[in-house]
Amino acid sequence: MKYKSQKIALVYFAVAMGLFAIQVLGGLLAGWIYVSPNTLSELLPFNIVRMLHTNSLVVWLLLGFFGAAYFLIPEESEREIHSEKLAYLQLLILVVGTLGVVVTYVFNLFEGHWLLGKEGREFIEQPKWVKAGIVVAALIFLYNISMTVLKGKKTAITNILLLGLWGLALLFLFSFYNPHNLALDKMYWWYIVHLWVEGTWELVMASILAYLMLKLTGVDREVVEKWLYVIVAAALFSGILGTGHHYYFIGTPGYWQWIGSIFSSLEVVPFFAMMAFAFVMVWKGRRDHPNKAALLWSLGCGTLAFFGAGVWGFLHTLHGVNYYTHGTQITAAHGHLAFYGAYVCLNLAIISYALPVLRNRDPYNQVLNMASFWMMTSGMVFMTFVLTFAGTVQTHMQRVLGEYFMDVQDSVELFYYMRFGAGLVVVLGAILFIYSMAVPRKEIIEAGSAETPAE
Amino acid sequence: MSQADSTHPPGALPGELMMWVLIISELLVFGAGLLAFMGVRLTDPVGFAEAQSHLHRTGAALNTGVLVTSGYLAARAYLWRGVGARPKARLALAGAAALGVVFLIIKGAEYADKAAQGIAWDTHPFFTFYYLLTGFHAAHVVAGVVLLLLVAWKDAPRNIEAGAQFWHMVDLVWVLLFPVIYLLG
């Protein structure tokens, strides 16, 4: 660790890992409710479990991004973070907000209250006071990292990272605008949900991946930067108008069907480029970096993001297809592999890389870490296949033959059992990952295997 | 071309990499749009032919000439700049931009005429594609005019090259749109 303020990242990653555990356990519970629908139906209804599952995912991924920014910006800018105090204050606000959200959701407090009650728009259900807190925390964060970058060295990696983080914070402001017209509500809602994961988050992903490739493979910075610019251009070119693939049948004009279909089909391009980037860098790289686990997660990130976000996204992005598949288990299959591949793997990659550095150790517990990659990945890929089959059967029975929803659900029950099994493997993998990161035991896998030491 | 080529080391990509990325992306989008147009046309050839008869083929043919001439001027500008004829190059870029504006005026007249006939984007699937494709293209012409004026002002050879690259793409897209939308019977 070259700069002492990088230490901030450690706390962010720790909180992120805590929420990661809650998220996958919530997912496991939700998966069980699919199998046995009356489980906890009075105490903790499915809609609340699902809300906790998705919200904790988003929050821990964001905390991971913040941690990654605090970790890599000092190294890139070659100076300490502007204010450590502000960074911890930001985390405190976010933790209080998160606890407030959980308590409000679980006990359904202040229902309907304009300031304290939950707002009921998927993913942005947070009560208004929490939203305000998020904005304050985001402002603190942006101020803190922007000051650091402005005073220090500017690199393509920090520029793109800042662009992505500023963009995602500004887009969140749309969560305060809630039109009464349901079609308009959804239109603006996608400004956050879509333009986050298929726009600004991709910029964050590309820049963190570029940083990891730079460190792990030792390829020249100019080469990495050229790739980075091409990826970012492709992401913004396709992703912004790709928002149209959410405007097919929600009351927006019909021309969105073509704009959405064409531009969102191209969204596969940046994900393919990121996968190609990761592999080409590893092939070209001369450095034999000892942190094999971080490399595995990075390559896994590019590959699984390409399949989950790219291929599984394209599967149902054309409006003629989406007319039938909309909101079936096909969507769930895509959502799981896309988030896992693109953003979960990315966070786990930077955590795997950063934690040994932050704790001033050689890479540790690499075998456990890599085992956790294969457990989580095989569990998630199996879940994706299972849900894709379930979704195909569901689409045919429900949308083509027109059978009743609950009858169709009974027919795909077997898939839900298998999904629960796959989820269990993912949870075990996640616990193994957290353990391998939190409890260092063995310092190096095999002595002398690395020729170039880690930095 | 020989003077211009000498500015690039042998084997190197002529022009800006990012501009090529943009050009390929644009061609993919317009190509996909044209494919979709022809696909939907198969489902209703009679309706598409009827809708097409409302278009101004002469105006569009004229516009093709305007845009290709404009592209020629942009290419000349780059060559002239390469041999140090800066005022001449700037004049050619201004001329190219002016022809871009002429294109927009003719196109605007065509849109106004459609509106007067009560034709809108949802009158027929043909017109959905007509407005989407030519509308997106016209937006690129606007961007191109701004870009040409910008590189006439900041007239480094690299800049003029990038501007001309973009402008040729706008040209090329029109040359693809014109036969498929206006002429294909």
Contacts between the chains, C-beta under 8 A, distances in Angstrom:
chain1	res1	chain2	res2	distance
A	226	B	17	6.9
A	229	B	18	6.2
A	230	B	17	7.3
A	230	B	18	7.3
A	230	B	21	5.4
A	233	B	18	6.1
A	233	B	21	5.3
A	233	B	22	6.9
A	233	B	25	7.7
A	234	B	21	6.8
A	234	B	25	6.8
A	237	B	22	7.3
A	237	B	25	4.9
A	238	B	25	7.6
A	253	B	121	7.9
A	253	B	122	7.6
A	254	B	122	6.4
A	254	B	128	6.9
A	255	B	121	5.9
A	255	B	128	5.7
A	255	B	131	7.5
A	255	B	132	5.8
A	258	B	33	7.0
A	258	B	36	6.2
A	258	B	128	7.0
A	258	B	129	7.4
A	258	B	132	5.9
A	259	B	132	7.1
A	261	B	36	7.5
A	262	B	29	5.8
A	262	B	32	4.7
A	262	B	33	6.0
A	262	B	36	7.1
A	263	B	29	6.9
A	265	B	32	6.8
A	266	B	25	6.9
A	266	B	28	6.2
A	266	B	29	7.0
A	269	B	25	7.7
